[in-house]
Amino acid sequence: MWLPCRCTSKTIVTSYARRVFKSYFCVFGRWKCDVAALMPEAVGFEGVKDCSSLQEFSVSNSASFWAAAARHRLSWIKPFHTVQDCDLSLGRIKWFEGGQLNVSVNCLDRHVDTCPERVALIWERDEPGSEIKAAPGDDMSPRKPVETAWREKGDCVTIYMPPCPLAVASMLACARIGAAHNVSSTVITVNQGVRAGKVTELKRTVDAAVKDCPSVQQVLVAMRTENPVTMTAKDMDMEEEMLKEDVVCEPEAMDSEDVLFLLYTSGSTGKPKGVVHTQAGYLLYAALTHRYVFSYQDGDVFGCVADIGWITGHSYSVYGPLANGGTTVLFESTPIYPDPGRYWEMVQRLKINQFYGAPTAIRLLLKYGDQWVQKYDRSTLKTLGSVGEPINTEAWEWYHRVVGDGRCPVVDTWWQTETGGICITPRPSDPEIVPGMAMRPFFGIKPVLMDTEGKVVTSNPASGALCLAQPWPGMARTIHNNHERFIETYCQPHPGYFFTGDGAYRSKEGYYQITGRLDDVINVSGHRIGTAEIEDVVNQCSAVAESAVIGYSHDIKGQGVYTFVVLKKDADDQEADLSQQLNNMVSKNIAKYACPDFIQFVQRLPKTRSGKIMRRVLRKVVERDLDGLGDLSTLDDPAAVQEIIQGHRKLC
Ligand code: WTA
């Protein structure tokens, strides 16, 4: 090796090491001491030397932190004058007021100008090897439909489509013209969906829904398959309509706090909530978390396999990666189609650098064995992410050891539809990642645990109700048409804090682990469902007097659905037929994943004297923890429990 003679070998070694170290760890996001490399806009923040002091700064100087990030990361039409105007106790949350921007410009135009050849979307279609890549200049890219789509600001559009470029195009088209996507006068759908080789009749579902929705004036239908569908008077061929439009569509200047989209999600009552996200804060938070949680570098291929209809797909298949000028994969298939090697064959073929999926799929795949993973080259992978539900240690270890060959950090990311983006997560740069723990708050996030008396727990280790102590730009602003419910659900349980509905444990080192919901919401294969929603549907059956749904621990799905049903007096002899009928009803009204795994018909449910169903008792019976049944003295009729125990033994 050639060495310049004036240097001592020590300087050579250290400077060379520094260069290698810096370039290597910059690529992998592990260079912790160089703030400029980590986050250019943080240079000059007082006292910030490294990642952990940056974290402290982002919480204690939240306005300066977010203002710098917003200026650096987003392109504004008009700069904001007020960074934040928030009062969590009143449910008032406003960020970047006075500012105007357009989300589609941030996700598309500004990157088209700098990098027109870059592939923005990779549509990984159901059949492996049939992917379609879309660069911003291509016909398949969102640009064309965006520029040719609809032009009424304030219009509302429901998008009911599988993951595909036209779905992304539709989302960005809405953003371009200032239409919130979800509640609607317009619906956009496809004729049929294709998943795991099976066709689903999406258009038929829309037809049935539109019959009950007089507000819907038009339905745009794109063709995913070649099979024609019956078109009604309201239906229009989407691609034909796009061709009729002018190709230039000026972006609407949107206020920071204008609505970007609504997503319906479950709460503890029977009625799903329309969670509202707005323009600037949401986009900034999605972009920043995408960049830092996964150590996303320019040129990387980001593979989030969530459905784009879920918040995970919104933030990490669409808005986050596109705002960062990245390449994102839209995954149309399932983890085991055509075989359990699908994800890893895709990783090899598309050279995916960050893979983001749900624990339920990991648990399923680990049962098929390591050979399905090892068959494929996964050397491009740098970060592995997990989302939607707790990941058990066995699944975490397997993901890390087998999928990531022990070399890729696994980030267990905790967040919710309401938080807009990831809030608690390890970062690849962290010195230590503990399996199954969400670990540390993201920039600007301050978690606290509340005890049963509503006081903040300060000691470690501790458990309690997880709240977030200060607002952040990505948080939901309200519930559509019901701000009261927003305040009641998130702001009132612990005034001054955002209540998440989850319980958490904090270790003596201060690391967080999410322990699960504190309310009657269950999580089946990563899908969040209110037990009351399922009960609502079951109770609609004319033979049913009442029902109670609980979640129970399930090997693969995380939680399964267990339903207790009390029939009306004259309906007792129809049990077998009824199970099928109830399953069909739940599948049709909610989704297949919400269908009960078990239906136990009982004479009565255990209730308190005031008539409240004692779910705690039902849970213990199903968990077979009869010693843990606890105090039954408040039960109206203790015999009900014995009956239920016997019925449960027969069924399972
Ligand atoms: C649960 C999904 C444990 C949690 C992004 C939360 C998790 C609900 C994790 C939100 C995780 C999500 N560990 N639990 N890493 N991520 N959850 O709105 O109970 O569909 O409240 O958003 O999922 O589900 P949602």
Residues whose N, C-alpha, C, O or C-beta is under 5 A from the ligand:
A	BS01	WTA	S386 V387 G388 E389 P390 D412 T413 W414 W415 Q416 T417 T500 D502 I514 G516 R517 G526 R528
